Amino acid sequence: MGRRDSDTAFLREYQKKVETKIKEHEISVIQYWKDRLGKLVSMKPEGIASLQLEMKKLSDMMENRIRILKKDL
């Protein structure tokens, strides 16, 4: 029984570390995109067309990142 308890405790601890690492990574990813969006919001576009162009660039960057991540799966 002692071995099983220590294995279970090890697995719980390992799972907790993995979940923490995943959350930290998610926070950094969200922070990156929030910063990019903040730059877009702070822009002083000359019109709707230039704002749309910048929004399209941001969207394309996100789509490209998703495509890259899906390739690694």
N, CA, C and O atoms as a GROMACS GRO file, in nm:
protein
  292
    1MET      N    1   0.081  -0.121   0.000
    1MET     CA    2   0.000   0.000   0.000
    1MET      C    3   0.085   0.127   0.000
    1MET      O    4   0.044   0.227  -0.058
    2GLY      N    5   0.199   0.125   0.062
    2GLY     CA    6   0.283   0.243   0.070
    2GLY      C    7   0.331   0.289  -0.067
    2GLY      O    8   0.337   0.409  -0.095
    3ARG      N    9   0.364   0.194  -0.150
    3ARG     CA   10   0.412   0.226  -0.286
    3ARG      C   11   0.300   0.291  -0.367
    3ARG      O   12   0.324   0.388  -0.439
    4ARG      N   13   0.180   0.239  -0.355
    4ARG     CA   14   0.067   0.292  -0.429
    4ARG      C   15   0.035   0.434  -0.384
    4ARG      O   16   0.005   0.522  -0.465
    5ASP      N   17   0.042   0.457  -0.252
    5ASP     CA   18   0.016   0.591  -0.199
    5ASP      C   19   0.120   0.691  -0.248
    5ASP      O   20   0.086   0.805  -0.282
    6SER      N   21   0.246   0.650  -0.251
    6SER     CA   22   0.351   0.742  -0.296
    6SER      C   23   0.338   0.768  -0.446
    6SER      O   24   0.364   0.879  -0.492
    7ASP      N   25   0.299   0.666  -0.523
    7ASP     CA   26   0.277   0.686  -0.667
    7ASP      C   27   0.162   0.782  -0.691
    7ASP      O   28   0.170   0.870  -0.778
    8THR      N   29   0.056   0.766  -0.616
    8THR     CA   30  -0.060   0.854  -0.629
    8THR      C   31  -0.024   0.997  -0.591
    8THR      O   32  -0.064   1.092  -0.659
    9ALA      N   33   0.052   1.012  -0.485
    9ALA     CA   34   0.094   1.146  -0.442
    9ALA      C   35   0.185   1.209  -0.547
    9ALA      O   36   0.173   1.328  -0.577
   10PHE      N   37   0.275   1.130  -0.604
   10PHE     CA   38   0.364   1.179  -0.708
   10PHE      C   39   0.283   1.225  -0.830
   10PHE      O   40   0.309   1.332  -0.886
   11LEU      N   41   0.186   1.144  -0.871
   11LEU     CA   42   0.104   1.179  -0.986
   11LEU      C   43   0.024   1.306  -0.962
   11LEU      O   44   0.011   1.390  -1.051
   12ARG      N   45  -0.031   1.320  -0.844
   12ARG     CA   46  -0.106   1.441  -0.810
   12ARG      C   47  -0.017   1.565  -0.815
   12ARG      O   48  -0.055   1.669  -0.870
   13GLU      N   49   0.102   1.552  -0.758
   13GLU     CA   50   0.196   1.664  -0.757
   13GLU      C   51   0.240   1.699  -0.899
   13GLU      O   52   0.249   1.816  -0.935
   14TYR      N   53   0.267   1.598  -0.978
   14TYR     CA   54   0.308   1.620  -1.117
   14TYR      C   55   0.195   1.686  -1.197
   14TYR      O   56   0.220   1.779  -1.274
   15GLN      N   57   0.073   1.638  -1.178
   15GLN     CA   58  -0.042   1.696  -1.246
   15GLN      C   59  -0.060   1.843  -1.207
   15GLN      O   60  -0.091   1.927  -1.291
   16LYS      N   61  -0.042   1.872  -1.080
   16LYS     CA   62  -0.054   2.009  -1.031
   16LYS      C   63   0.051   2.099  -1.098
   16LYS      O   64   0.020   2.211  -1.137
   17LYS      N   65   0.174   2.050  -1.110
   17LYS     CA   66   0.281   2.127  -1.174
   17LYS      C   67   0.249   2.152  -1.321
   17LYS      O   68   0.270   2.262  -1.372
   18VAL      N   69   0.199   2.048  -1.390
   18VAL     CA   70   0.165   2.062  -1.531
   18VAL      C   71   0.052   2.164  -1.549
   18VAL      O   72   0.059   2.249  -1.637
   19GLU      N   73  -0.050   2.156  -1.467
   19GLU     CA   74  -0.162   2.249  -1.475
   19GLU      C   75  -0.116   2.393  -1.448
   19GLU      O   76  -0.161   2.486  -1.515
   20THR      N   77  -0.027   2.410  -1.352
   20THR     CA   78   0.027   2.543  -1.324
   20THR      C   79   0.104   2.596  -1.443
   20THR      O   80   0.090   2.713  -1.479
   21LYS      N   81   0.186   2.512  -1.504
   21LYS     CA   82   0.265   2.553  -1.620
   21LYS      C   83   0.174   2.590  -1.737
   21LYS      O   84   0.200   2.688  -1.807
   22ILE      N   85   0.069   2.514  -1.758
   22ILE     CA   86  -0.026   2.544  -1.866
   22ILE      C   87  -0.094   2.678  -1.840
   22ILE      O   88  -0.108   2.758  -1.932
   23LYS      N   89  -0.134   2.703  -1.718
   23LYS     CA   90  -0.199   2.831  -1.685
   23LYS      C   91  -0.103   2.948  -1.704
   23LYS      O   92  -0.142   3.052  -1.756
   24GLU      N   93   0.023   2.931  -1.663
   24GLU     CA   94   0.123   3.037  -1.682
   24GLU      C   95   0.142   3.066  -1.830
   24GLU      O   96   0.151   3.182  -1.870
   25HIS      N   97   0.147   2.962  -1.910
   25HIS     CA   98   0.164   2.980  -2.054
   25HIS      C   99   0.042   3.050  -2.114
   25HIS      O  100   0.057   3.140  -2.197
   26GLU      N  101  -0.076   3.009  -2.073
   26GLU     CA  102  -0.198   3.073  -2.124
   26GLU      C  103  -0.201   3.221  -2.089
   26GLU      O  104  -0.241   3.304  -2.171
   27ILE      N  105  -0.160   3.255  -1.968
   27ILE     CA  106  -0.155   3.395  -1.926
   27ILE      C  107  -0.059   3.473  -2.015
   27ILE      O  108  -0.090   3.584  -2.057
   28SER      N  109   0.058   3.416  -2.042
   28SER     CA  110   0.154   3.488  -2.125
   28SER      C  111   0.103   3.506  -2.268
   28SER      O  112   0.127   3.610  -2.330
   29VAL      N  113   0.035   3.407  -2.321
   29VAL     CA  114  -0.021   3.418  -2.456
   29VAL      C  115  -0.130   3.525  -2.460
   29VAL      O  116  -0.131   3.609  -2.550
   30ILE      N  117  -0.218   3.524  -2.364
   30ILE     CA  118  -0.325   3.623  -2.359
   30ILE      C  119  -0.267   3.762  -2.340
   30ILE      O  120  -0.316   3.859  -2.400
   31GLN      N  121  -0.164   3.773  -2.258
   31GLN     CA  122  -0.100   3.902  -2.236
   31GLN      C  123  -0.039   3.955  -2.365
   31GLN      O  124  -0.049   4.074  -2.394
   32TYR      N  125   0.024   3.868  -2.442
   32TYR     CA  126   0.083   3.909  -2.570
   32TYR      C  127  -0.024   3.967  -2.663
   32TYR      O  128  -0.007   4.076  -2.717
   33TRP      N  129  -0.133   3.894  -2.681
   33TRP     CA  130  -0.238   3.941  -2.772
   33TRP      C  131  -0.308   4.064  -2.717
   33TRP      O  132  -0.352   4.149  -2.794
   34LYS      N  133  -0.320   4.075  -2.586
   34LYS     CA  134  -0.379   4.195  -2.525
   34LYS      C  135  -0.291   4.316  -2.555
   34LYS      O  136  -0.341   4.424  -2.587
   35ASP      N  137  -0.160   4.298  -2.544
   35ASP     CA  138  -0.068   4.407  -2.576
   35ASP      C  139  -0.078   4.448  -2.722
   35ASP      O  140  -0.077   4.567  -2.754
   36ARG      N  141  -0.087   4.349  -2.811
   36ARG     CA  142  -0.102   4.380  -2.954
   36ARG      C  143  -0.232   4.456  -2.980
   36ARG      O  144  -0.235   4.552  -3.057
   37LEU      N  145  -0.338   4.414  -2.915
   37LEU     CA  146  -0.467   4.482  -2.930
   37LEU      C  147  -0.460   4.622  -2.870
   37LEU      O  148  -0.519   4.714  -2.925
   38GLY      N  149  -0.388   4.639  -2.760
   38GLY     CA  150  -0.370   4.770  -2.699
   38GLY      C  151  -0.302   4.867  -2.793
   38GLY      O  152  -0.339   4.984  -2.800
   39LYS      N  153  -0.202   4.818  -2.866
   39LYS     CA  154  -0.135   4.902  -2.966
   39LYS      C  155  -0.233   4.946  -3.074
   39LYS      O  156  -0.231   5.060  -3.120
   40LEU      N  157  -0.319   4.854  -3.112
   40LEU     CA  158  -0.419   4.884  -3.214
   40LEU      C  159  -0.518   4.989  -3.164
   40LEU      O  160  -0.554   5.081  -3.237
   41VAL      N  161  -0.560   4.975  -3.041
   41VAL     CA  162  -0.655   5.070  -2.981
   41VAL      C  163  -0.593   5.208  -2.968
   41VAL      O  164  -0.662   5.309  -2.987
   42SER      N  165  -0.465   5.215  -2.936
   42SER     CA  166  -0.400   5.344  -2.914
   42SER      C  167  -0.361   5.416  -3.044
   42SER      O  168  -0.318   5.531  -3.041
   43MET      N  169  -0.378   5.347  -3.156
   43MET     CA  170  -0.346   5.409  -3.284
   43MET      C  171  -0.438   5.528  -3.311
   43MET      O  172  -0.550   5.535  -3.260
   44LYS      N  173  -0.388   5.618  -3.389
   44LYS     CA  174  -0.468   5.731  -3.436
   44LYS      C  175  -0.484   5.715  -3.587
   44LYS      O  176  -0.417   5.784  -3.665
   45PRO      N  177  -0.572   5.625  -3.630
   45PRO     CA  178  -0.585   5.600  -3.773
   45PRO      C  179  -0.644   5.721  -3.847
   45PRO      O  180  -0.719   5.800  -3.791
   46GLU      N  181  -0.606   5.730  -3.972
   46GLU     CA  182  -0.655   5.840  -4.053
   46GLU      C  183  -0.798   5.814  -4.101
   46GLU      O  184  -0.865   5.905  -4.150
   47GLY      N  185  -0.841   5.695  -4.088
   47GLY     CA  186  -0.977   5.661  -4.129
   47GLY      C  187  -1.007   5.516  -4.098
   47GLY      O  188  -0.924   5.443  -4.044
   48ILE      N  189  -1.126   5.476  -4.133
   48ILE     CA  190  -1.170   5.340  -4.107
   48ILE      C  191  -1.085   5.239  -4.184
   48ILE      O  192  -1.053   5.132  -4.133
   49ALA      N  193  -1.048   5.273  -4.306
   49ALA     CA  194  -0.972   5.180  -4.390
   49ALA      C  195  -0.839   5.142  -4.325
   49ALA      O  196  -0.803   5.024  -4.324
   50SER      N  197  -0.767   5.238  -4.270
   50SER     CA  198  -0.638   5.206  -4.208
   50SER      C  199  -0.658   5.125  -4.080
   50SER      O  200  -0.577   5.038  -4.049
   51LEU      N  201  -0.764   5.154  -4.006
   51LEU     CA  202  -0.795   5.075  -3.886
   51LEU      C  203  -0.830   4.932  -3.926
   51LEU      O  204  -0.786   4.837  -3.861
   52GLN      N  205  -0.909   4.917  -4.030
   52GLN     CA  206  -0.945   4.783  -4.077
   52GLN      C  207  -0.821   4.707  -4.123
   52GLN      O  208  -0.810   4.587  -4.098
   53LEU      N  209  -0.730   4.774  -4.188
   53LEU     CA  210  -0.607   4.710  -4.232
   53LEU      C  211  -0.526   4.659  -4.114
   53LEU      O  212  -0.476   4.546  -4.118
   54GLU      N  213  -0.513   4.739  -4.010
   54GLU     CA  214  -0.440   4.696  -3.891
   54GLU      C  215  -0.511   4.581  -3.820
   54GLU      O  216  -0.446   4.490  -3.769
   55MET      N  217  -0.642   4.585  -3.817
   55MET     CA  218  -0.719   4.476  -3.757
   55MET      C  219  -0.700   4.348  -3.838
   55MET      O  220  -0.689   4.239  -3.781
   56LYS      N  221  -0.695   4.360  -3.969
   56LYS     CA  222  -0.674   4.245  -4.057
   56LYS      C  223  -0.535   4.187  -4.033
   56LYS      O  224  -0.519   4.065  -4.029
   57LYS      N  225  -0.434   4.273  -4.015
   57LYS     CA  226  -0.298   4.225  -3.986
   57LYS      C  227  -0.296   4.145  -3.856
   57LYS      O  228  -0.235   4.039  -3.849
   58LEU      N  229  -0.363   4.197  -3.754
   58LEU     CA  230  -0.369   4.128  -3.625
   58LEU      C  231  -0.440   3.994  -3.640
   58LEU      O  232  -0.394   3.894  -3.585
   59SER      N  233  -0.549   3.993  -3.711
   59SER     CA  234  -0.623   3.870  -3.735
   59SER      C  235  -0.538   3.768  -3.811
   59SER      O  236  -0.540   3.649  -3.779
   60ASP      N  237  -0.465   3.814  -3.911
   60ASP     CA  238  -0.377   3.726  -3.988
   60ASP      C  239  -0.266   3.668  -3.901
   60ASP      O  240  -0.231   3.551  -3.915
   61MET      N  241  -0.212   3.748  -3.812
   61MET     CA  242  -0.109   3.700  -3.720
   61MET      C  243  -0.164   3.589  -3.631
   61MET      O  244  -0.098   3.487  -3.609
   62MET      N  245  -0.285   3.608  -3.581
   62MET     CA  246  -0.348   3.508  -3.495
   62MET      C  247  -0.375   3.381  -3.575
   62MET      O  248  -0.350   3.270  -3.526
   63GLU      N  249  -0.426   3.395  -3.694
   63GLU     CA  250  -0.454   3.279  -3.779
   63GLU      C  251  -0.327   3.203  -3.810
   63GLU      O  252  -0.326   3.080  -3.806
   64ASN      N  253  -0.220   3.273  -3.840
   64ASN     CA  254  -0.091   3.209  -3.867
   64ASN      C  255  -0.042   3.133  -3.745
   64ASN      O  256   0.008   3.021  -3.757
   65ARG      N  257  -0.055   3.192  -3.629
   65ARG     CA  258  -0.011   3.125  -3.506
   65ARG      C  259  -0.092   2.998  -3.480
   65ARG      O  260  -0.036   2.896  -3.440
   66ILE      N  261  -0.221   3.005  -3.503
   66ILE     CA  262  -0.306   2.887  -3.486
   66ILE      C  263  -0.264   2.777  -3.582
   66ILE      O  264  -0.255   2.660  -3.543
   67ARG      N  265  -0.238   2.814  -3.706
   67ARG     CA  266  -0.196   2.716  -3.807
   67ARG      C  267  -0.064   2.648  -3.765
   67ARG      O  268  -0.050   2.527  -3.779
   68ILE      N  269   0.030   2.727  -3.715
   68ILE     CA  270   0.159   2.672  -3.671
   68ILE      C  271   0.139   2.576  -3.553
   68ILE      O  272   0.199   2.468  -3.551
   69LEU      N  273   0.057   2.614  -3.458
   69LEU     CA  274   0.034   2.529  -3.342
   69LEU      C  275  -0.038   2.399  -3.381
   69LEU      O  276  -0.009   2.293  -3.325
   70LYS      N  277  -0.129   2.407  -3.475
   70LYS     CA  278  -0.201   2.286  -3.517
   70LYS      C  279  -0.108   2.188  -3.589
   70LYS      O  280  -0.128   2.067  -3.581
   71LYS      N  281  -0.006   2.240  -3.659
   71LYS     CA  282   0.090   2.153  -3.726
   71LYS      C  283   0.166   2.069  -3.625
   71LYS      O  284   0.201   1.954  -3.654
   72ASP      N  285   0.191   2.125  -3.508
   72ASP     CA  286   0.269   2.055  -3.406
   72ASP      C  287   0.190   1.948  -3.333
   72ASP      O  288   0.248   1.868  -3.258
   73LEU      N  289   0.059   1.945  -3.352
   73LEU     CA  290  -0.023   1.844  -3.281
   73LEU      C  291  -0.013   1.710  -3.343
   73LEU      O  292  -0.076   1.615  -3.295
   0.00000   0.00000   0.00000
